[in-house]
Amino acid sequence: MPTLIVFEKRPRREPELQRQFPGPEVSVRGCRSIGDLEALAAEYPGAVALIDLQAAPVENVPLFTVQA
């Protein structure tokens, strides 16, 4: 199942995206910390991450690699 991970300090985009994708076709998962973002990315390989760069300094946001 395609997964969208939303990293933001306060849930703004996450609830809206959950309304936009109400069915089981797309999973929207929210997180509030860099550690949670890394854990969700490991749990859902191939997920797309939407990252609010105001939530954390850009140098603290991990870089993810694409694995085939």
Contact map, one row per residue, 1 for C-alpha under 8 A:
11100000000000000000000111100000000000000000000000000000000000000000
11110000000000000000000011100000000000000000011000000000000000000000
11111000000000000000000001111000000000000001011100000000000000000000
01111100000000000000000001111000000000000000001111000000000000000000
00111110000000000000000000011110000010011000001111000000000000000000
00011111000011000000000000011110000000000000000011110000000000000000
00001111100000000000000000000111100010000000000011110010000000000000
00000111111100000000000000000111000000000000000000110010000000000000
00000011111000000000000000000011100000000000000000000010000000000000
00000001111100000000000000000001000000000000000000000000000000000000
00000001111111100000000000000100000000000000000000000000000000000000
00000001011111110000000000000000000000000000000000000000000000000000
00000100001111111000000000000000000000000000000000000000000000000000
00000100001111111100000000011100000000000000000000000000000000000000
00000000001111111110000000000000000000000000000000000000000000000000
00000000000111111111000000000000000000000000000000000000000000000000
00000000000011111111100000010000000000000000000000000000000000000000
00000000000001111111110000110000000000000000000000000000000000000000
00000000000000111111110000000000000000000000000000000000000000000000
00000000000000011111110000000000000000000000000000000000000000000000
00000000000000001111111111110000000000000000000000000000000000000000
00000000000000000111111101000000000000000000000000000000000000000000
00000000000000000000111111000000000000000000000000000000000000000000
10000000000000000000111111100000000000000000000000000000000000000000
11000000000000000000101111100000000000000000000000000000000000000000
11110000000000000000111111110000000000000000000000000000000000000000
11110000000000000100100111111000000000000000000000000000000000000000
00111100000001001100100001111100000000000000000000000000000000000000
00111100000001000000000000111110000000000000000000000000000000000000
00001111001001000000000000011111000000000000000000000000000000000000
00001111100000000000000000001111100110000000000000000000000000000000
00000011110000000000000000000111110110000000000000000000000000000000
00000010100000000000000000000011111110000000000000000000000000000000
00000000000000000000000000000001111111000000000000000000000111000000
00000000000000000000000000000000111111100000000000000000000000000000
00000000000000000000000000000011111111110000000000000000000000000000
00001010000000000000000000000011111111111000000000000000000000000000
00000000000000000000000000000000011111111100000000000000000001000000
00000000000000000000000000000000001111111110000000000000000000000000
00001000000000000000000000000000000111111111000000000000000000000000
00001000000000000000000000000000000011111111111010000000000000000000
00000000000000000000000000000000000001111111100000000000000000000000
00000000000000000000000000000000000000111111100000000000000000000000
00100000000000000000000000000000000000011111111000000000000000000000
00000000000000000000000000000000000000001111111000000000000000000000
01100000000000000000000000000000000000001001111100000000000000000110
01111000000000000000000000000000000000001001111110000000000000000000
00111000000000000000000000000000000000000000011111000000000000000000
00011110000000000000000000000000000000001000001111100000000000000000
00011110000000000000000000000000000000000000000111110000000000000000
00000111000000000000000000000000000000000000000011111000000000000000
00000111000000000000000000000000000000000000000001111111000000000000
00000000000000000000000000000000000000000000000000111111110000000000
00000000000000000000000000000000000000000000000000011111100000000000
00000011100000000000000000000000000000000000000000011111100000000000
00000000000000000000000000000000000000000000000000011111110110000000
00000000000000000000000000000000000000000000000000001111111110000000
00000000000000000000000000000000000000000000000000001001111110000000
00000000000000000000000000000000000000000000000000000000111111000000
00000000000000000000000000000000010000000000000000000001111111000000
00000000000000000000000000000000010000000000000000000001111111100000
00000000000000000000000000000000010001000000000000000000001111110000
00000000000000000000000000000000000000000000000000000000000011111000
00000000000000000000000000000000000000000000000000000000000001111100
00000000000000000000000000000000000000000000000000000000000000111110
00000000000000000000000000000000000000000000010000000000000000011111
00000000000000000000000000000000000000000000010000000000000000001111
00000000000000000000000000000000000000000000000000000000000000000111
